[in-house]
Amino acid sequence: MYGPPVDLSFNNMRCLAGALSQVPRSGLRPLSMNADNKYLSRSLRLCNNKITSVEGLQLTLSHFLAQPSKLGWLDLSFNKLTCIDRVLCELRELRVLYLHGNRIWNLSGVDKLVELQHLHTITLHGNAIENYKGYRRHVISALPQLKRMDFSAVTRQERVMANVRRRCTGCSINTKEAEDH
């Protein structure tokens, strides 16, 4: 049985190395630990800090979680991230990823996340990328397994349009075009 998220939110951290000295916030449900003093959780909350990079994420996960490779839910919302780092693709069991309220500006960065086959929920609103024409369509096309995006369901029609877009080479936003916007 896995418990509530390990909550490292609202700690004013600028980098993930700062998390190693933090004690997770206690919530309504207590966090359980194993014999190695690692938390029995598959969720990590790092929101509402000042994190600019996910460098050191694997170390942070290993420090806190009994099974870091089983991380299924990661909240990095309301930080100062400017890009989607490839290190997120190492989280093979990730199902939910919150990145809203950051400073992510490159729409093509979403394409990296295609490796996350279990990812069904993502939030990206509140970033510069949401201002691109075709933002939602691009994300759904890049991540066809999504069920929810920006806290709303991916509709059947959006999924059909994303499939058409993937098949139509002239219909997709190319990386250069996305960077120019």
N, C-alpha and C positions, 0 to 999 in steps of 0.2 A: 504494500500500500504506500502510495506517495502522497505527501502532504502539501501544504500551501506553498506559494512561492517564497524563495529566499529573497527578502526585500531589502535592497540596498539603495532605495530611492531617497531623495531629499538629503543627500549627504554632502552636497557642494563639491563633489569630486570632479577633477579636471581630466583625470586619466584612470584607466582601470587598475593600475598599480595601487592607487589609493584605496581601492576596495578591500585589499588584503588586510588592512588594519581596522576595518569596520566590523561592527557586530550587526547582524541583520535585525531589522525592526520586528517586533513581535506583533502578531495580529490576533484575530479572534481565535483562530486555530493554531495551536502551538506547533512549532517545527520539531520534528523528530530527528535524532542523529543516530548514526551507527557507532560501532566500537572505535572507529578511527576518527570520531568527532566530525564526520561529514554529514551534511544534511540529506535526508531522504526526500528529495524533491526533484521534480523534472522541470521546474520553472524558476526563472531568475528575473527579478525586477530591478533595473538600473535606471529607471526613469527619473526625470526632474533633477538632473545633475548638470554638470557643465562639461561632459565628456566630449572630446573632439576627435577621438580615434578609438577603434576597437582593438588596437594593438594590446596584446596581453590577455585577450579574452579566454583563450584555452587555459592559461595559468589561473585566471580567476575562477573558471568553472571547476578546475581540478582542486582548487583550494577549498571551495565551499560544498561541492556536490559529491555524493557517494558514487554516482554514475554520470560523470560529465558527458559522456557520449550519448546519453539518453535524453539530453535536454530537448524538451518539446515546445517550450513557450519562453520567449525572450522579449522583454520590454525595454527598449532603448529610446522611448519617446521623450520629447522635451529635453534634448541635450543640444550639443553644437556639432553634430556630425555633418560633414559636407559631402560624403560619398558613401556608397555601399561597398564595403570592403569584402574582398574575396574570402577572408577568414570566416565569414558567415556561412559560406558554402561547405565548410568542414562540419557543420552541425547537421549531420545526415538525418536525424530524427526530428528536426524542427518542424513544427506544425503551425505555430502562431508566431508572427514577428511584427512587433510594433515599432515603427520608425517615424511616426508622425511628430510634427513639431520640432524638426531639426532644420538643417540648412542644406539639404541634399539638392543639388542643382543639375546633375547629369542623368537624364532619363535613361540613357543606355546602360547605366549601372544596374538597373533592375534586371537586365538580361543575364547577369552573372548568377542570379538566384535560380535559374532553370535547373540546376543540379539538385535543388532541394525538392525531391519528389513527393515528400509528405506535406509540404507547405500548403495549407488550405486557407490561411487567413493572413492578410498583410494590411498594415496601415502606412500610408505615405503622405496623407494630406498635411497641410501646414508646412510643406517644403516647397522650394522654388519649382521643382519638377511638375507640380500640379498645374502650373501655368502654361505648360506646353499644350498645344492643340493636339487632341487625340491621346492625352495622358492616360486616361482610364483604359481606353482601347489597347494602347501599347502594353500596359502592365498585364492585362488579361491575356493578351496574345502571347506575351513572353512567358507567362505562368499559367498555362491552360488548366491546371488542376485547382486553381483558386475557387473557393466557395464564397468567400467574403473579402471585400476590399474596402478600406476606409469605413468600416463599421456598417456597410450595407451589402446585401446579398448580390452575388454575381448572377444576373438573370440568364435564362436560357438564350434569349436573343443576343445578349452580349457575348456569350460563349460561341454561338453560331458565327457572329461577325468576326470574332477573334480567330476562329478556324479558317474562315475565308481569307482573312488578312495574312495568316501564316502561309497559306498556299499561293497567294498572289504576290510575287516578288516586287512588282511595281507599286503595290498598295502600302507597303510597310514604311514606317519612318526609318530612314537609315541613320547610322550613328552620327555622321557628319551633320545631317540636317537637325538632329536632336541637339547637338552641341551648339549649333548656330543660333538656336532660339534662346 
